[in-house]
Amino acid sequence: MSEQLLRYEQLASELAGMVESGVLSRGDRLPSVRRLSRERRLSVSTVLQALHQLEDRGLVEARPQSGYFVRQAKTSHAEPQLRSTPEAPMPVDISQRLVRVLQAGTRPGVAPLAAALPASELLPVAALNRLYAGVVRRHPELLSGGSHINMDEPALVRQLVRRSLAWGGPVAAEEFIITNSCTESLGLCLRAVTKPGDTVAVESPAYYLMLQLLETLGLKALEIPTDPRTGMSLDALELATRQGRVAACLLVSNGSNPLGCVMPDERKRLFATLTAARGVAVIEDDIYGDLHLGNERPWPIKAYDKTGNVLLCSSFSKSLSPSLRIGFVAAGRYRSAVALHKTISSGGTNPITQHVLAEYLESGAYDRHLRTLRRAYERQVEAMRLAVSRYFPAATRIAQPQGGYVLWVELPEAFDTTLLYEQAIAENLAYVPGELFSPSGMYRNCLRLNCGNPHTPEIEDAVRRLGAIFSRPQIK
């Protein structure tokens, strides 16, 4: 065993030396696994161990059907700045404008830079199809029953409890409720902890779907300044909650959409302590937690919750398939209220899909898939950052996401991405204008780009053409 360990470490060290000395340059393809195995007289598994070690060190990356490559250097570009936000809560009114933008962005022939959807070729669709066929064959009874009371399949809950060990858990099985999506999870939680007219603290910029939920439920949004690196400002939240006017806080602490920031662990701990002391329920969307761009999965705020005050929501839409429509809530002390709203609104979640997901998780395939998917997303985000830096106007600021696969871009102040959207969509170019991430209409010089697709020459050209639109003289 020690000799085998020495061999793969020796190969990894030699390849690393070739990268650091410039013999292998950024973007170069490494010799194939079979070639390295043959020429170095090593087993394929030993070669793969060496390459995986280099992956973990951030020196090389695997590209599906292409082999291993020396990783490109990260771009260095000014990031968006923290902005002050309105002090008063306000009603939300973005849904109609947002629907028009998202519908236009999915028209045939439009470059897919708007909706944050993963490319189908990155997802294990064939494996999931096989599992569906097997589950229906082995469990025909799933099509002949149903329950609005017993909604959660124990097999899936068991797998979620196991996965929660990586979230700083374990989370108790009794906390989980299986839902039809992360969106449903968030909506159920809001119904459980607020009433119409209440104020909910949100990140600024905030994920537009969260704002839509507030709008449909008659809730007011209080924008809290959010740092592009460290997330929601604790100082601002502390001030906002002193008078007890905030009922809940709704946020994405890992891979915030649209900034891509990950809140540091100590800040999460302080966040959990502050909100619990102030009686502010925390609804945490962790849909991008598994899609971190670092070496270790970040813990959610839920990991630091001592009182059951944090409702953790997520789904597998971004990592396995948007069509699964499987999400969940770990609802803490609000479990009964959330379950009641779930029972009334939609009843049980598809039991066949719950079993399919449980079997996929149990097989270990999900973690293997995530390893490849995270690197693909990291590569695609960085390729988009490079393209934006090449083609967009000087003084453009670009976020450096730590999770997820969207990119937040801040143009100079003279630009209005809402007005320019009509020019872009006329040329089959889509994006989401920045003002849709703010109930007060901030961020009109910003936009969000989807990086969920491999960065093909077509995507590169779309970014080039978009940059050309933004480079035209602006009149305000």
C-alpha positions in Angstrom: 0.0 0.0 0.0 2.8 2.4 0.9 4.6 1.8 -2.4 1.3 2.4 -4.3 0.8 5.6 -2.4 4.4 6.7 -3.1 4.0 6.0 -6.8 0.9 8.2 -7.3 2.3 11.0 -5.2 5.5 10.9 -7.2 3.6 11.1 -10.4 1.5 14.0 -9.1 4.6 15.8 -7.9 6.3 15.5 -11.3 3.3 16.7 -13.2 2.9 19.6 -10.8 6.5 20.5 -11.4 5.9 20.6 -15.1 3.0 23.0 -14.6 4.9 25.3 -12.2 8.0 25.4 -14.4 6.0 26.2 -17.5 6.7 23.0 -19.4 2.9 22.5 -19.3 1.2 25.8 -19.9 -2.3 26.9 -18.8 -4.9 25.2 -21.0 -2.5 22.5 -22.2 -3.8 19.0 -22.5 -2.1 16.4 -20.3 -1.0 13.0 -21.7 -4.0 10.6 -21.6 -4.5 8.3 -18.7 -3.7 5.2 -20.8 -0.5 6.9 -22.1 0.7 7.8 -18.7 -0.1 4.3 -17.5 1.8 2.7 -20.3 4.8 5.0 -20.3 5.2 5.2 -16.6 4.4 1.5 -16.1 1.7 2.3 -13.6 -1.8 1.0 -13.1 -4.7 3.1 -14.5 -6.0 3.6 -10.9 -2.6 4.9 -9.7 -2.6 7.5 -12.6 -6.1 8.5 -11.8 -5.2 8.9 -8.1 -2.4 11.3 -9.1 -4.7 13.3 -11.4 -7.4 13.5 -8.7 -4.8 14.9 -6.3 -3.8 17.5 -8.9 -7.5 18.4 -9.3 -7.9 18.9 -5.6 -4.9 21.2 -5.6 -6.5 23.2 -8.4 -3.7 22.5 -11.0 -5.6 20.5 -13.5 -9.2 19.9 -14.5 -11.1 17.0 -16.2 -13.1 17.7 -19.3 -15.7 15.1 -20.3 -14.7 13.1 -23.3 -11.6 15.3 -23.7 -9.1 14.3 -20.9 -7.2 16.4 -18.3 -6.0 19.9 -18.9 -3.9 22.4 -17.0 -6.4 24.9 -15.4 -6.6 28.4 -16.8 -5.5 31.2 -14.6 -8.3 33.1 -12.9 -9.1 36.5 -14.4 -8.3 39.5 -12.3 -11.1 42.1 -12.6 -12.7 44.6 -10.3 -15.7 43.2 -8.4 -19.1 44.9 -7.8 -19.2 47.1 -4.8 -21.4 47.0 -1.7 -24.3 49.4 -2.1 -26.5 51.2 0.5 -30.2 50.2 0.3 -33.5 51.9 1.2 -34.2 51.9 4.9 -38.0 51.4 4.6 -39.7 48.1 3.6 -41.7 48.2 0.4 -44.2 46.2 -1.6 -42.8 44.1 -4.5 -43.9 44.6 -8.1 -41.7 42.7 -10.5 -43.6 39.6 -11.7 -45.1 40.9 -14.9 -41.8 42.4 -16.1 -39.9 39.3 -15.1 -42.2 36.9 -16.9 -41.8 38.8 -20.1 -38.0 38.7 -19.8 -37.9 35.0 -19.0 -40.3 34.1 -21.8 -38.4 36.1 -24.3 -35.2 34.4 -23.2 -36.5 30.9 -24.0 -37.6 31.6 -27.5 -36.0 29.4 -30.2 -32.7 30.9 -31.5 -32.1 33.1 -28.4 -28.7 32.7 -26.7 -29.4 31.0 -23.3 -27.9 33.6 -21.1 -31.0 34.5 -19.0 -32.7 31.7 -17.0 -30.4 29.9 -14.7 -30.8 26.4 -16.1 -28.2 23.7 -16.5 -27.4 22.2 -19.9 -29.0 18.8 -20.4 -25.7 17.2 -21.5 -24.3 17.9 -18.0 -27.0 16.0 -16.2 -27.4 12.2 -15.6 -30.6 11.9 -17.6 -30.0 8.4 -18.9 -29.2 7.1 -15.4 -32.4 8.7 -14.0 -34.5 7.2 -16.8 -33.2 3.7 -16.0 -34.0 4.2 -12.4 -37.6 5.3 -13.2 -38.1 2.2 -15.2 -36.7 0.0 -12.4 -38.7 1.7 -9.6 -42.0 1.4 -11.5 -41.3 -2.3 -12.2 -40.2 -3.1 -8.6 -42.9 -0.9 -6.9 -46.1 -1.0 -8.9 -48.1 -0.2 -5.8 -46.7 3.4 -6.0 -49.2 4.1 -8.8 -52.2 2.8 -6.9 -52.1 4.9 -3.8 -51.4 8.2 -2.3 -51.7 10.2 0.9 -52.0 13.8 2.0 -50.9 12.8 5.5 -47.9 10.4 4.9 -46.2 12.5 2.3 -42.5 11.7 2.7 -41.0 8.4 1.5 -38.8 7.1 4.3 -36.1 5.9 1.9 -35.5 9.5 0.6 -35.7 11.0 4.1 -33.1 8.5 5.2 -30.7 9.6 2.4 -31.3 13.3 3.2 -30.4 12.6 6.9 -27.2 10.9 5.7 -26.3 13.9 3.4 -27.0 16.3 6.2 -23.7 15.1 7.9 -22.0 17.3 5.2 -24.1 20.2 6.3 -22.8 20.3 9.8 -25.7 17.9 10.9 -27.1 15.4 11.2 -30.6 16.9 10.8 -33.3 14.9 12.4 -35.5 12.9 10.1 -38.6 14.4 11.8 -37.6 17.8 10.4 -37.8 16.9 6.8 -40.8 17.6 4.4 -40.5 16.5 0.8 -41.8 19.2 -1.6 -42.4 19.7 -5.3 -39.5 22.1 -5.7 -37.3 24.5 -3.8 -39.7 27.2 -4.8 -42.6 25.4 -3.1 -40.4 24.9 -0.1 -39.7 28.6 0.2 -43.4 29.5 -0.3 -44.5 27.0 2.3 -42.0 28.4 4.8 -43.1 32.0 4.2 -46.7 31.0 4.8 -45.8 29.3 8.0 -43.9 32.2 9.6 -45.5 35.4 8.2 -48.9 36.9 7.5 -49.8 39.4 4.7 -48.4 42.8 5.3 -45.3 41.5 7.3 -41.8 42.6 6.4 -39.2 40.1 5.2 -35.5 41.0 5.1 -33.9 40.0 1.8 -30.4 40.2 0.3 -29.8 43.1 -2.1 -29.5 42.1 -4.9 -31.9 39.3 -4.2 -33.0 36.3 -6.3 -36.0 37.5 -8.2 -38.1 34.4 -7.6 -37.9 35.1 -3.8 -39.2 38.6 -4.6 -42.0 37.1 -6.6 -43.0 35.0 -3.7 -43.2 38.0 -1.4 -45.3 39.8 -4.0 -47.8 37.0 -4.4 -48.1 36.6 -0.6 -48.6 40.3 0.1 -45.4 40.7 2.0 -43.1 43.7 2.1 -39.3 43.4 1.3 -36.6 45.1 3.3 -33.4 45.2 1.3 -30.2 44.5 3.3 -26.9 45.4 1.8 -25.0 42.3 0.6 -21.3 42.1 0.1 -20.2 40.3 -3.1 -17.8 38.2 -1.1 -19.3 37.7 2.3 -23.0 38.0 1.9 -25.7 39.9 3.8 -24.5 42.6 6.1 -24.9 41.6 9.8 -24.6 45.2 11.0 -27.4 46.3 8.7 -29.6 43.4 9.7 -28.9 44.1 13.4 -30.1 47.7 12.9 -33.1 46.6 10.9 -34.3 44.1 13.6 -33.9 46.3 16.7 -37.6 47.4 16.7 -39.1 44.0 16.0 -40.5 45.0 12.6 -39.0 42.1 10.6 -40.9 38.8 10.7 -38.4 36.7 8.7 -35.2 36.8 6.7 -35.0 35.1 3.3 -31.6 34.5 1.8 -29.1 32.2 0.0 -26.0 31.9 2.2 -24.1 29.5 -0.1 -23.7 30.6 -3.7 -26.1 33.6 -3.4 -28.0 34.3 -6.6 -27.0 36.5 -8.3 -23.7 37.4 -6.6 -22.4 33.9 -6.1 -21.0 34.8 -2.6 -20.6 32.4 0.3 -21.1 33.7 3.8 -18.1 32.8 6.0 -18.7 30.3 8.8 -18.3 32.8 11.7 -20.7 35.2 10.1 -23.2 32.3 9.8 -22.8 31.5 13.4 -23.4 35.2 14.4 -26.3 35.4 12.0 -28.0 32.4 13.6 -27.5 33.8 17.1 -28.8 37.3 16.2 -31.9 36.1 14.4 -32.8 33.7 17.1 -32.4 36.3 19.8 -34.6 38.8 17.8 -37.3 36.2 17.0 -36.7 36.5 13.2 -37.3 33.3 11.4 -34.6 32.4 8.9 -35.6 30.8 5.6 -32.4 29.6 4.0 -32.2 28.5 0.3 -29.3 26.1 0.0 -29.9 25.0 -3.6 -26.3 25.9 -4.5 -24.7 24.4 -1.5 -23.7 21.2 -3.4 -22.5 23.4 -6.3 -19.8 25.2 -4.4 -16.7 26.2 -6.4 -14.2 25.6 -3.5 -12.7 22.4 -2.1 -15.1 21.8 0.7 -18.9 22.0 0.9 -19.8 25.1 2.9 -22.1 24.5 5.9 -25.5 26.3 5.8 -26.6 28.7 8.6 -28.8 25.8 9.7 -25.6 24.1 11.1 -25.3 26.9 13.7 -29.0 26.9 14.6 -29.5 25.9 18.3 -33.3 26.7 18.6 -34.9 25.3 15.5 -35.3 28.9 14.1 -33.8 28.1 10.6 -35.9 26.5 7.9 -33.5 25.0 5.3 -34.8 24.7 1.8 -33.3 23.0 -1.3 -33.8 20.8 -4.3 -32.0 18.8 -6.9 -33.1 20.9 -9.8 -29.7 22.6 -10.4 -27.7 19.4 -10.0 -29.7 16.5 -11.4 -32.6 17.8 -13.4 -35.1 20.7 -13.3 -37.8 18.2 -14.3 -37.5 16.1 -11.2 -39.5 18.6 -9.2 -38.2 17.3 -5.9 -37.3 19.7 -3.1 -37.3 19.5 0.7 -37.5 21.6 3.9 -35.8 20.9 7.1 -38.2 23.0 9.0 -37.0 23.1 12.6 -39.6 24.1 15.1 -41.9 25.2 12.3 -42.3 21.7 10.9 -46.0 21.2 11.9 -47.0 24.6 10.3 -45.1 23.9 7.1 -46.5 20.4 6.8 -50.0 21.7 7.3 -49.6 24.2 4.4 -48.1 21.5 2.3 -51.0 19.2 3.0 -53.5 21.9 2.0 -51.8 23.3 -1.0 -50.4 20.2 -2.9 -50.5 17.1 -0.8 -47.9 14.4 -1.2 -44.9 14.8 -3.6 -44.6 12.2 -6.4 -43.6 8.9 -4.6 -42.1 7.4 -7.7 -39.7 10.3 -8.1 -38.9 10.2 -4.4 -37.8 6.5 -4.7 -35.8 7.3 -7.9 -33.9 10.0 -6.1 -33.4 7.8 -3.0 -31.9 5.0 -5.1 -29.6 7.4 -7.0 -28.3 9.0 -3.8 -27.9 5.6 -2.1 -25.8 4.3 -5.1 -23.1 6.9 -4.6 -23.6 8.1 -8.1 -24.7 11.6 -7.0 -21.4 12.4 -5.3 -19.4 11.1 -8.4 -21.7 13.2 -10.6 -21.2 16.3 -8.4 -17.4 16.1 -8.7 -17.6 16.4 -12.5 -20.5 18.9 -12.4 -18.8 21.3 -10.1 -15.7 21.5 -12.2 -17.8 22.0 -15.3 -19.6 24.9 -13.7 -16.4 26.4 -12.4 -14.9 26.2 -15.9 -18.0 27.7 -17.5 -18.2 30.6 -15.0 -14.6 31.4 -15.5 -14.9 31.3 -19.3 -17.9 33.7 -19.1 -15.9 36.0 -16.8 -13.0 36.0 -19.4 -15.5 36.7 -22.2 -17.1 39.6 -20.4 -13.7 41.1 -19.6 -12.8 40.9 -23.2 -15.9 42.4 -24.8 -17.7 44.6 -22.3 -16.9 48.3 -21.7 -13.9 49.4 -19.7 -14.7 49.9 -16.0 -17.1 47.0 -16.0 -17.1 45.1 -12.7 -17.5 41.4 -12.6 -18.4 39.2 -9.6 -16.2 36.3 -8.6 -18.7 33.6 -7.7 -17.9 31.1 -5.0 -20.8 28.8 -5.8 -23.5 28.2 -8.4 -23.3 29.0 -12.1 -24.6 32.6 -12.6 -22.5 35.7 -13.1 -23.3 39.2 -11.9 -22.0 42.0 -14.0 -22.0 45.8 -13.1 -21.6 48.2 -16.0 -20.6 51.8 -15.6 -23.4 54.0 -14.1 -24.4 55.5 -17.5 -25.9 52.2 -18.6 -29.5 51.1 -18.2 -29.8 47.3 -18.8 -33.6 47.4 -18.7 -33.7 49.9 -21.6 -30.9 48.0 -23.5 -32.7 44.7 -23.1 -35.0 45.5 -26.0 -32.0 46.0 -28.3 -30.4 42.7 -27.0 -33.5 40.5 -27.4 -34.1 42.0 -30.9 -30.7 40.4 -31.7 -31.6 37.1 -30.1 -29.5 37.9 -27.0 -31.0 37.4 -23.5 -30.0 38.3 -19.9 -31.8 39.3 -16.8 -31.7 43.1 -16.1 -30.4 44.0 -12.7 -33.4 46.0 -11.5 -35.4 42.7 -11.3 -33.2 41.7 -8.4 -34.4 44.7 -6.3 -37.9 45.7 -5.1 -36.8 49.3 -5.1 -35.5 49.1 -8.7 -31.8 49.4 -7.9 -29.0 47.9 -10.1 -30.2 49.3 -13.4 -26.6 49.3 -14.6 -26.3 45.6 -13.8 -27.2 42.3 -15.3 -27.1 38.5 -14.6 -25.7 36.0 -17.1 -26.4 32.2 -17.0 -23.3 30.1 -17.1 -25.1 26.7 -17.1 -24.1 25.8 -20.6 -20.7 24.7 -21.9 -18.8 27.7 -23.2 -19.1 27.0 -26.9 -18.0 29.3 -29.8 -21.7 30.2 -30.0 -21.8 31.3 -26.4 -18.6 33.3 -26.8 -20.0 35.0 -29.9 -23.2 35.9 -28.0 -21.2 37.5 -25.2 -19.2 39.4 -27.9 -22.4 40.7 -29.6 -23.8 41.6 -26.2 -20.7 43.6 -25.4 -21.0 45.4 -28.7 -24.5 46.6 -27.7 -23.2 47.8 -24.3 -20.3 49.5 -26.0 -22.5 51.8 -28.0 -22.7 55.5 -26.8 -25.2 55.8 -24.0 -27.7 58.7 -23.7 -29.6 59.2 -20.4 
